[in-house]
């Protein structure tokens, strides 16, 4: 290529060199386009940058699963196809949280829907087996047998994931069921390369799995040692289960060959899940709950999610304050967030359960009168001791290991999906011949005081959860944000901070994701803080009466922001291997 500049012939030059020279000559123009003055170096306003695309975006905690979703979109699938394929793939690539033997929640927004009120909320939470009774988990001294609720054959609830993913695909999918299952089957059959993070997680899990030969067969090497990073993990039994589901749908899991292996093991090993429990499992469509925050509409899951109610209640309280006037990351801003969390976390403990079994005063919990009462009780200068916080009765006002993925396709269809095994690797039990880990959701029922608690065990009842898949719509009722996170009791608090960071502080989705987080519980006095918060801010918070405790990272948001025709994806760096992948 011959090149001439400023009237001078520079002769033959490589194309790459020509491009570099052009960029150098036109640096002032590019600098101006970035909102800076003409200068010799291009500068940017943001330290953290999201992935940008126009034709679709997938974000998950695992890059291989994100690549599955991206491939589905490229093959003509829609957001639901991609989300379902990613859900099955994560059961292979992220076995500590991705699952077939767990449960979750999904929000679906169709681009042709009239407004945010048309968001579909699918509840595929685990249910209590018919044989489950609280008294069976309490010993002669009145102590709860938590070990039995946590590990082994009596810990799992009736799983909902396979039914939930199939229900979403049946209603909204566009590709064939076989095409959606194929990537997960391929990953299980051909094997995945064990990452450093997976090697660490498996090594930790083997101390529990050692009690179950089938679990060791699935996740340990033949000599009983843990897989090392770089080695290949082949999951032949899981591939068989996925093929059965691919050929026969969810019926394979709930009534067919897979079901037979599950209830057969339970019958022989003192488990609670029966053939009837599996055959009777049903997904529930719920009416999504929402609140207005500033000029945005925040939509999330209703009970059996307690996290959704807590998130919206906190936003209602913060709506009484001018958050934008308090600098992001300042002591004043974090103090207000912490005091709001403290009260909402107290309220979420009372009177909330499966709405098929108990009446939950949703309108009361989200009422303006409660929000006003909570906001008025906050001292802007002092932390209220947790001992002084009491739940507010909503009736008079009536009128940790989990994973999340977000998808938006080129038509604007969107999915926010959070699902879980409970603990990392759930109950630790893999059903022989299936490769399927079952969850340990029975421990999330309220075992003590079963006669009065809304979350007590009842046959067929869904256990409450803090999982909070969320969508935010802008002032024109256009989709603005799709997000969610794992994190147990921290879930709704993490999402709160992400929304405040984007809506109040105008941060891009990568900046909002990377910003340090805090967490304030109800009963524990410590204000949990991630590393990275200003030392000066911490000193000011301590002076206000907060008991600061530097804690491990909080949550793992997987988010997509929509603005001016573009998609901005941000995978949370708090979990190794997360990835946002876009399509142009």
GUFI-648338 format. One record per residue (C-alpha): residue in one letter; x, y, z. Coordinates in steps of 0.05 Angstrom, whole numbers, padded with zeros to 5 digits, always signed. Example, Ala and Ser with C-alpha at 12.3 -4.5 7.8 and 13.67 -1.06 7.14 Angstrom:
a+00246-00090+00156s+00273-00021+00143
end
This chain:
x+00000+00000+00000x+00026+00069-00019x+00012+00126+00028x+00014+00202+00022x+00005+00252+00079x+00013+00327+00080x+00031+00322+00005x+00091+00276+00019x+00094+00207-00013x+00115+00158+00040x+00121+00099-00008x+00098+00028+00005x+00076+00015+00077x+00041-00042+00115x-00034-00031+00124x-00029-00036+00200x+00025+00017+00202x-00017+00063+00158x-00076+00055+00206x-00032+00070+00266x-00005+00132+00232x-00075+00156+00217x-00095+00147+00289x-00035+00188+00311x-00050+00244+00263x-00123+00247+00282x-00115+00240+00357x-00142+00310+00370x-00206+00292+00334x-00216+00228+00374x-00199+00266+00438x-00254+00316+00424x-00303+00259+00411x-00289+00234+00481x-00310+00300+00510x-00238+00323+00524x-00196+00381+00498x-00151+00373+00437x-00089+00340+00463x-00038+00289+00442x-00065+00231+00484x-00135+00202+00480x-00168+00204+00548x-00230+00171+00576x-00278+00192+00631x-00287+00122+00661x-00237+00074+00692x-00284+00013+00683x-00314-00004+00616x-00370-00052+00599x-00374-00098+00539x-00413-00061+00484x-00456-00094+00431x-00517-00080+00388x-00542-00149+00368x-00549-00186+00434x-00514-00196+00501x-00505-00254+00549x-00474-00249+00618x-00461-00305+00667x-00413-00329+00721x-00379-00377+00673x-00347-00360+00606x-00362-00428+00575x-00436-00420+00592x-00436-00349+00565x-00406-00376+00500x-00463-00426+00497x-00513-00369+00502x-00477-00328+00450x-00476-00387+00402x-00551-00398+00412x-00565-00325+00395x-00520-00329+00333x-00558-00391+00311x-00623-00352+00311x-00648-00367+00381x-00681-00315+00424x-00665-00292+00495x-00704-00349+00527x-00670-00402+00483x-00603-00374+00504x-00620-00370+00578x-00646-00441+00580x-00585-00467+00543x-00540-00430+00591x-00579-00457+00651x-00566-00529+00628x-00494-00513+00610x-00480-00484+00679x-00500-00551+00710x-00438-00578+00674x-00389-00521+00678x-00407-00491+00746x-00430-00551+00787x-00427-00517+00854x-00487-00473+00835x-00511-00488+00764x-00558-00546+00769x-00612-00595+00749x-00626-00614+00821x-00641-00545+00849x-00691-00489+00837x-00698-00416+00821x-00736-00357+00793x-00740-00326+00723x-00765-00260+00696x-00781-00256+00622x-00794-00191+00584x-00820-00196+00513x-00803-00138+00467x-00874-00136+00441x-00903-00128+00511x-00941-00064+00523x-00903-00044+00585x-00865-00066+00647x-00929-00095+00677x-00925-00151+00627x-00861-00181+00655x-00873-00256+00667x-00848-00284+00733x-00836-00359+00736x-00828-00391+00804x-00794-00459+00801x-00772-00461+00874x-00760-00527+00910x-00819-00556+00949x-00824-00597+01012x-00834-00671+01000x-00901-00700+01023x-00866-00740+01078x-00830-00679+01107x-00847-00657+01178x-00811-00607+01222x-00814-00653+01282x-00772-00705+01245x-00713-00656+01245x-00714-00641+01320x-00680-00688+01369x-00703-00710+01438x-00670-00649+01470x-00707-00601+01425x-00646-00585+01382x-00652-00579+01307x-00612-00633+01270x-00580-00585+01221x-00531-00637+01194x-00590-00678+01169x-00623-00616+01139x-00558-00598+01104x-00526-00661+01075x-00549-00726+01046x-00615-00758+01026x-00661-00719+01074x-00635-00650+01057x-00663-00639+00986x-00729-00608+00968x-00765-00630+00905x-00724-00596+00850x-00756-00546+00803x-00700-00526+00755x-00714-00574+00698x-00789-00559+00700x-00776-00484+00702x-00728-00484+00644x-00775-00526+00602x-00835-00482+00619x-00798-00419+00597x-00777-00453+00532x-00847-00479+00517x-00877-00411+00526x-00825-00367+00494x-00771-00408+00459x-00760-00410+00384x-00707-00464+00372x-00720-00538+00380x-00712-00569+00450x-00657-00614+00423x-00617-00554+00397x-00623-00519+00464x-00598-00581+00503x-00543-00599+00453x-00488-00553+00480x-00494-00578+00552x-00494-00651+00528x-00431-00637+00487x-00396-00605+00547x-00413-00663+00593x-00394-00717+00543x-00329-00687+00517x-00308-00657+00583x-00289-00588+00607x-00221-00562+00626x-00218-00553+00701x-00203-00481+00718x-00165-00459+00779x-00230-00437+00811x-00265-00503+00797x-00206-00542+00823x-00208-00503+00888x-00284-00512+00895x-00280-00587+00882x-00224-00597+00931x-00265-00562+00985x-00328-00602+00967x-00294-00670+00970x-00294-00668+01046x-00370-00672+01044x-00375-00715+00981x-00330-00768+01012x-00392-00795+01048x-00425-00812+00982x-00390-00859+00932x-00433-00833+00875x-00411-00762+00888x-00338-00782+00890x-00347-00820+00825x-00375-00758+00793x-00327-00705+00819x-00263-00739+00842x-00210-00776+00803x-00211-00852+00807x-00159-00851+00863x-00204-00805+00904x-00161-00743+00895x-00186-00676+00870x-00179-00653+00798x-00123-00603+00786x-00128-00541+00743x-00117-00559+00670x-00143-00630+00676x-00206-00653+00640x-00271-00668+00677x-00317-00714+00638x-00388-00723+00666x-00416-00784+00630x-00473-00796+00678x-00495-00724+00673x-00491-00728+00598x-00539-00788+00602x-00588-00748+00643x-00584-00689+00596x-00596-00735+00536x-00657-00764+00570x-00684-00694+00582x-00667-00675+00511x-00706-00734+00483x-00765-00736+00531x-00768-00665+00560x-00778-00652+00634x-00820-00715+00639x-00754-00754+00639x-00735-00719+00704x-00803-00721+00738x-00834-00786+00713x-00784-00822+00669x-00716-00856+00673x-00682-00801+00712x-00740-00798+00762x-00734-00873+00774x-00661-00865+00795x-00678-00808+00841x-00736-00838+00880x-00704-00907+00877x-00644-00880+00914x-00689-00843+00963x-00729-00906+00980x-00665-00945+00995x-00630-00891+01035x-00682-00859+01080x-00694-00800+01034x-00759-00760+01032x-00771-00749+00958x-00821-00798+00928x-00844-00815+00858x-00908-00777+00874x-00869-00715+00895x-00833-00713+00829x-00894-00727+00787x-00934-00673+00822x-00883-00617+00816x-00910-00555+00780x-00880-00488+00759x-00920-00428+00783x-00929-00364+00743x-00932-00305+00791x-00950-00233+00783x-00885-00194+00786x-00881-00140+00838x-00855-00070+00824x-00843-00001+00852x-00825+00067+00824x-00756+00093+00842x-00740+00164+00818x-00765+00161+00745x-00753+00086+00738x-00796+00025+00748x-00763-00033+00785x-00793-00102+00773x-00775-00165+00811x-00800-00231+00840x-00857-00237+00891x-00858-00290+00946x-00834-00343+00952x-00778-00292+00942x-00768-00251+01004x-00711-00215+00970x-00756-00181+00920x-00800-00151+00974x-00740-00127+01014x-00708-00095+00952x-00770-00055+00935x-00782-00035+01007x-00711-00008+01012x-00719+00031+00947x-00784+00061+00975x-00746+00085+01036x-00689+00114+00996x-00740+00150+00953x-00749+00198+01012x-00676+00220+01007x-00636+00257+00954x-00583+00203+00944x-00551+00241+00887x-00532+00297+00935x-00491+00248+00976x-00427+00230+00938x-00423+00158+00916x-00379+00118+00964x-00382+00172+01017x-00395+00158+01090x-00462+00194+01086x-00485+00152+01028x-00463+00086+01059x-00493+00104+01126x-00561+00115+01094x-00556+00050+01055x-00536+00012+01118x-00592+00040+01161x-00643+00023+01106x-00616-00048+01099x-00619-00058+01174x-00694-00044+01177x-00713-00081+01114x-00674-00142+01135x-00715-00142+01200x-00780-00138+01162x-00764-00195+01114x-00760-00245+01171x-00834-00239+01190x-00897-00266+01158x-00869-00285+01089x-00878-00353+01058x-00904-00390+00997x-00965-00349+00975x-01000-00414+00955x-01002-00431+01030x-01001-00366+01069x-01027-00296+01059x-00970-00246+01050x-00987-00172+01058x-00949-00151+00996x-00985-00085+00988x-00974-00069+01061x-00900-00085+01058x-00892-00040+00998x-00938+00015+01024x-00917+00087+01026x-00937+00091+01099x-00886+00039+01120x-00833+00070+01076x-00846+00138+01108x-00843+00108+01178x-00777+00073+01163x-00747+00135+01131x-00767+00179+01189x-00734+00132+01239x-00665+00139+01207x-00617+00186+01243x-00573+00217+01188x-00516+00225+01238x-00518+00162+01281x-00525+00087+01271x-00584+00056+01306x-00563-00005+01347x-00591-00069+01318x-00622-00086+01385x-00669-00026+01377x-00695-00049+01308x-00761-00086+01308x-00801-00114+01249x-00859-00071+01227x-00926-00107+01223x-00949-00098+01150x-01021-00122+01158x-01050-00056+01183x-01021-00023+01120x-01050-00073+01070x-01099-00035+01012x-00496-00356+00984x-00483-00411+00932x-00527-00389+00876x-00514-00363+00806x-00547-00313+00760x-00549-00300+00685x-00577-00244+00643x-00594-00244+00568x-00620-00193+00519x-00629-00211+00445x-00629-00168+00383x-00705-00158+00387x-00702-00132+00459x-00729-00195+00492x-00696-00204+00560x-00687-00257+00614x-00663-00250+00686x-00652-00319+00716x-00626-00337+00786x-00622-00409+00809x-00588-00447+00864x-00569-00512+00900x-00570-00476+00967x-00500-00489+00994x-00442-00496+00947x-00454-00565+00916x-00520-00568+00953x-00530-00630+00995x-00465-00660+00969x-00506-00719+00943x-00502-00741+00871x-00557-00791+00852x-00521-00853+00826x-00522-00860+00750x-00547-00789+00738x-00490-00741+00754x-00543-00697+00786x-00528-00661+00851x-00589-00649+00894x-00599-00585+00934x-00605-00576+01009x-00665-00530+01011x-00699-00565+01069x-00654-00526+01116x-00684-00461+01091x-00751-00476+01120x-00764-00449+01190x-00759-00511+01234x-00767-00478+01303x-00837-00454+01322x-00870-00491+01264x-00940-00474+01287x-00931-00399+01278x-00880-00387+01224x-00903-00372+01153x-00843-00409+01126x-00856-00474+01164x-00852-00541+01129x-00916-00564+01096x-00921-00618+01042x-00915-00587+00973x-00897-00518+01000x-00843-00476+00968x-00787-00454+01013x-00774-00378+01015x-00712-00350+00981x-00673-00286+00977x-00661-00296+00902x-00681-00231+00868x-00677-00230+00792x-00692-00158+00773x-00708-00114+00713x-00710-00038+00713x-00749+00004+00662x-00736+00078+00647x-00782+00138+00647x-00810+00117+00579x-00823+00046+00605x-00766+00019+00562x-00721-00035+00589x-00660-00003+00622x-00627-00056+00665x-00628-00132+00672x-00591-00158+00734x-00587-00207+00791x-00536-00239+00836x-00520-00297+00882x-00503-00282+00955x-00555-00310+01003x-00580-00256+01051x-00537-00204+01015x-00572-00212+00948x-00624-00157+00952x-00574-00111+00986x-00525-00119+00929x-00578-00106+00877x-00600-00044+00916x-00530-00015+00910x-00526-00031+00836x-00591+00006+00823x-00570+00066+00866x-00503+00068+00830x-00536+00070+00761x-00599+00110+00774x-00576+00160+00827x-00502+00166+00810x-00504+00155+00735x-00448+00103+00735x-00440+00059+00675x-00456-00014+00688x-00383-00034+00695x-00370+00022+00745x-00433+00005+00784x-00413-00068+00785x-00341-00057+00808x-00356-00006+00863x-00342-00034+00933x-00404-00059+00970x-00430-00059+01041x-00479-00103+01079x-00517-00091+01144x-00558-00148+01174x-00612-00142+01226x-00587-00182+01285x-00512-00176+01275x-00484-00107+01293x-00425-00108+01244x-00428-00067+01181x-00395-00112+01129x-00351-00074+01081x-00312-00098+01020x-00240-00079+01010x-00232-00015+00970x-00276+00032+01012x-00239+00096+01030x-00205+00094+01098x-00230+00164+01111x-00302+00141+01099x-00292+00082+01146x-00268+00128+01201x-00329+00173+01192x-00375+00112+01194x-00343+00089+01259x-00353+00158+01288x-00427+00150+01271x-00430+00087+01312x-00421+00033+01259x-00380-00028+01277x-00338-00038+01214x-00317-00107+01192x-00278-00119+01128x-00311-00180+01096x-00303-00223+01035x-00333-00201+00969x-00408-00194+00965x-00449-00222+00908x-00433-00233+00835x-00479-00189+00793x-00487-00207+00719x-00518-00147+00687x-00539-00115+00621x-00555-00042+00612x-00593-00016+00551x-00583+00055+00526x-00592+00090+00459x-00597+00026+00420x-00535-00007+00450x-00526-00063+00501x-00474-00056+00556x-00454-00120+00592x-00416-00126+00658x-00394-00192+00689x-00376-00185+00762x-00301-00194+00774x-00316-00219+00845x-00324-00290+00818x-00268-00319+00774x-00287-00337+00703x-00349-00294+00694x-00360-00266+00624x-00403-00217+00585x-00405-00233+00511x-00438-00190+00459x-00461-00197+00387x-00457-00141+00335
end
